Amino acid sequence: MSATRPEESETDDAREGTHSPTSSVPAPARRSVAEFTGVSKKFGSVQALHEVDLRVRSGLVYGVLGPNGAGKTTLLRVVLGLVRPDAGSVTVLGHRPGQPGALAHIGALIESPAFVPHLSGRANLRVLARARGLPDDEVARVLRVMDLQDRADERFHGYSLGMGQRLGVAAALLGNPPLLILDEPTNGLDPQGVASMREFIRRLGEDGTTVLLSSHLLSEVQQICDRVVVINRGRVIADDTVTALRDHSGTTVLKVWVSPVEQAGQVLDQHASEAGVTLVEDSDDPYWRLETTPETVPELVNALVKAGIAVYEVRRERPSLEDVFFGLTRDETTDASVPPEGVQP
Ligand SMILES: Nc1ncnc2c1ncn2[C@@H]1O[C@H](COP(=O)(O)OP(=O)(O)OP(=O)(O)O)[C@@H](O)[C@H]1O
């Protein structure tokens, strides 16, 4: 495998990420890195993927989100050729998954990285690099990218979990693959480890690597991903930019300061979405938090006033990715006939 990326040829879509939202630089053209058409996979009676259509475009960081057992890992394993779909077709850089032409251009960290404990980080990477005919320079490069040079000559068994994960990503970067697949790369890391992994992934994205990343940490995905693919029970129910999902979710998060506080709960409940109302008491100034539609706000304030409740402040906030995610996955029977933009029924 060479450390040079394949030529970008098939071009079409414009940039739609969030890394440089204010940039006026013309959008680079994007090609398809992976394409799923009607892909289904069953394990016994479990429908892990159901008629998945998905196009992964070059140079974007994708966050694959979904509740436990939704099908995220299965989707990533299909790209790697580790799981063969029962139906539908998949291409990875124009090849069938698992074929040498596809694998040569993918770096992956799917489970906890397996390294030889008594060898140093550098020696471990050298073993992997030499097996693939890559020069030692390439080992030095990936150590630099993951900021591991200073600790590279220490034995792997002395590495912290976060350093081990970074070495795992460094191994996945050997050969400079254009597509990087990371399954829960921050799993088990402490907040500092999470923040530093986030920074590395963001930088890789900015340098043009396409990243397909599954995560449970919605705030992390909100911060580093250009696009979000939400899977629920094997179906892709949303595929859009973080910004568009937040803007078009159709809900507003309201924070309401009232007196008497307790009495307002029942009135607010009548105007809230299914998520209901929550009394947030973690400050000296407790408030009610609810999700609703923007049109409901005047009606809600009127109802409070009519009930003799003093309204001190009503603050409208844009829903976070977490709010949107829970809205999408809360209940599959929720009316999907009028999906927000980018959300597939
Ligand atoms: N090899 C397998 N054999 C049997 N069932 C499987 C296999 N792989 C996945 N499944 C099942 O398929 C469904 C989807 O699994 P998958 O691991 O893709 O979900 P996930 O979204 O990654 O979940 P999690 O967030 O819990 O890791 C689950 O019900 C899981 O138990």
PDBQT file of the ligand as one rigid body, heavy atoms in Angstrom, charges set to zero:
ROOT
HETATM    1  N1  LIG A 401     -22.578 -11.419  15.193  1.00  0.00    +0.000 N 
HETATM    2  C1  LIG A 401     -23.787 -11.248  15.677  1.00  0.00    +0.000 A 
HETATM    3  N2  LIG A 401     -24.562 -12.284  15.996  1.00  0.00    +0.000 NA
HETATM    4  C2  LIG A 401     -25.814 -12.126  16.483  1.00  0.00    +0.000 A 
HETATM    5  N3  LIG A 401     -26.395 -10.915  16.684  1.00  0.00    +0.000 NA
HETATM    6  C3  LIG A 401     -25.669  -9.836  16.379  1.00  0.00    +0.000 A 
HETATM    7  C4  LIG A 401     -24.327  -9.935  15.878  1.00  0.00    +0.000 A 
HETATM    8  N4  LIG A 401     -23.861  -8.666  15.671  1.00  0.00    +0.000 NA
HETATM    9  C5  LIG A 401     -24.846  -7.839  16.041  1.00  0.00    +0.000 A 
HETATM   10  N5  LIG A 401     -25.923  -8.531  16.469  1.00  0.00    +0.000 N 
HETATM   11  C6  LIG A 401     -27.205  -7.948  16.915  1.00  0.00    +0.000 C 
HETATM   12  O1  LIG A 401     -27.602  -6.992  15.934  1.00  0.00    +0.000 OA
HETATM   13  C7  LIG A 401     -28.143  -5.808  16.555  1.00  0.00    +0.000 C 
HETATM   14  C8  LIG A 401     -27.327  -4.603  16.149  1.00  0.00    +0.000 C 
HETATM   15  O2  LIG A 401     -26.028  -4.736  16.746  1.00  0.00    +0.000 OA
HETATM   16  P1  LIG A 401     -24.898  -3.633  16.629  1.00  0.00    +0.000 P 
HETATM   17  O3  LIG A 401     -23.723  -4.150  17.380  1.00  0.00    +0.000 OA
HETATM   18  O4  LIG A 401     -24.710  -3.288  15.201  1.00  0.00    +0.000 OA
HETATM   19  O5  LIG A 401     -25.576  -2.422  17.384  1.00  0.00    +0.000 OA
HETATM   20  P2  LIG A 401     -24.920  -1.081  17.910  1.00  0.00    +0.000 P 
HETATM   21  O6  LIG A 401     -25.810   0.014  17.470  1.00  0.00    +0.000 OA
HETATM   22  O7  LIG A 401     -23.497  -1.017  17.520  1.00  0.00    +0.000 OA
HETATM   23  O8  LIG A 401     -25.075  -1.309  19.470  1.00  0.00    +0.000 OA
HETATM   24  P3  LIG A 401     -24.182  -0.787  20.708  1.00  0.00    +0.000 P 
HETATM   25  O9  LIG A 401     -24.376   0.686  20.786  1.00  0.00    +0.000 OA
HETATM   26  O10 LIG A 401     -24.829  -1.486  21.861  1.00  0.00    +0.000 OA
HETATM   27  O11 LIG A 401     -22.777  -1.212  20.457  1.00  0.00    +0.000 OA
HETATM   28  C9  LIG A 401     -28.108  -6.096  18.044  1.00  0.00    +0.000 C 
HETATM   29  O12 LIG A 401     -29.373  -6.584  18.426  1.00  0.00    +0.000 OA
HETATM   30  C10 LIG A 401     -27.043  -7.161  18.211  1.00  0.00    +0.000 C 
HETATM   31  O13 LIG A 401     -27.286  -7.968  19.336  1.00  0.00    +0.000 OA
ENDROOT
TORSDOF 0
